[in-house]
Amino acid sequence: MADNSRKNKRIVDEFYNDVFIRHDLSRLDGYMRDDYIQHNQDVKQGKAGFKEFFEETFRAIPDFRYTLKKMVAEGDIVMAYSTTTGKHTGGAWLGKQATGNKLIFDVVDVFRVQDEKIAEHWDVADTFSLFRQLGIIERLMAQP
């Protein structure tokens, strides 16, 4: 079990470095199953949905920076706690045109690894902070 946990943690760590640090989506086939299950309604299902979402994210936040704070693994589950920062200058993201605002928000990602590839993902993000920084909260509060 410990060897499997270490192997799965290494897979997710390499995935994080390629995708979230280097913004390189070209190696997704090596990291993620085609039928990848996403439990975030903002991201379409499958590896193609993940790729589409992060291509848009990296365009909208060209200086997207991901700082890993903690990663733990047990069996087929790998959890990571991180802070994301960047400036929303490159275009629309999450339905909001570029604001020029600096963004900083925390995320906890939970991945399930199957056959040495990421098979499933859940996340818990500080969306209140993110939506406030994007101006979405103020717009909702202003509605009658």
N, C-alpha and C positions, 0 to 999 in steps of 0.2 A: 504494500500500500504506500509506504513512504517513497519508494522509487517512482511509482506512478504519479504521486503528488508532485514530486520534484520535476519529473518530465513534463507534466501538464503546466506547471508554473513556468518552466523554461519556454514552452511553446507560446504561452500568453505574453511573457516578457518580450520575446523576440517580435511577436506581432505588434505589441505596443511601440517598440522602438522603431520598427519599419513604418507603421501607419501613423501613429500619433506624434512621434518625434521627427521623423524624416518626411512625413506626408507622402509616403510611397505606397500606393495602392497596387502596384504591379505584381506583387507577390501574394496577393490574397488567395490564389488557388492553392498555395502551399500551406496556408493557415486555416482556411475556413471551408466548411462543407458547402456545396451548392445549395442544399436545402436548409441552410442555417435559419434557425428560428429566432426572431427578434420580438421581444416583449416590450417594445416602445412604439406607441402608435404614431410617432413622428417619422419612423423609419420603415420603409417597405420591407417585406419579407425577403429572405434569401440573400445570398452573397451579392447579387446584383443590386438589391435594395440598399444594402450597407454601403456599397461602393458609390452609388448615386448620392446618398446622403452626405458622405464625407467629401466627395468631390465638390458638392455645393458648399459645405462647411468651410473647406480650405480656400475656396474662392471668396467667400463672404468675409472670412477672417484670415487674411493672408499671413498674419504673424501668429496664428494659432500656436499656443504653447501648452504643453501638457507636462505637469510635474507630478510624478508618482510619489505618493507619501507612504504607501504600505501595500504589499501584495502578499496574500496567504493562499495556500492550497490545501485541500483535503480531498483525496480521491479524485473524482472527475470534476470537481468544482474549484475554480480559481476566482478569488475576489481581489479587487484592486480599489484603492482609495486614492483619488487624485484631485488636483486643482487645475482647471483650465483657464487660461488667460488669452487675451488678444483684443484687437480693435476691429470693430464691425465696420469695415470700410469698403469691402469688395463687392457688395451686391446684396440681393435679398437672401434672407435666411430665416427659417421658421415663419414665413409669411410676412416678414418685416423688411422693408427696404433698408439699405445701409444707413446706419444712424451716426457713424463716426464715434460711437461711444466705446469706451474701454470696458471689456467684460472680464469678470472674474467670478468663477463659481466652482463649487466642489461637486464631485460625482463619485458614486460607488458603483462599480461594474461587477457583475457576477456572471462568469462564463462557465458553461459545461463543455468539457472536452470529450470527444468520442473518436476513437481510432486516430489519435494524434492530430485532430483538427477541431477547431472551435465549431460546436454544433448548435449552441443556444446561448442567449444573452438576456440578462435583465439589468436594469440600471435604476438607481435612485439618485436624482440630481437635485441640486438646490435651484429649482426652477423659479421660485419666488425671486431670488436675487437676480437670476438671469433675465426674467421677464421685466423686472423693474429696470434693469440696465438697458434693455431694449426699448423701453417706453411702453410696453404692453400693459403693465399694471395701471399706470396713470390713465391710459386710454380707457380701460375697463372701468376704472373708478369714476371717470367723467361722464359715463353713460347714465341716463336717467333710469 
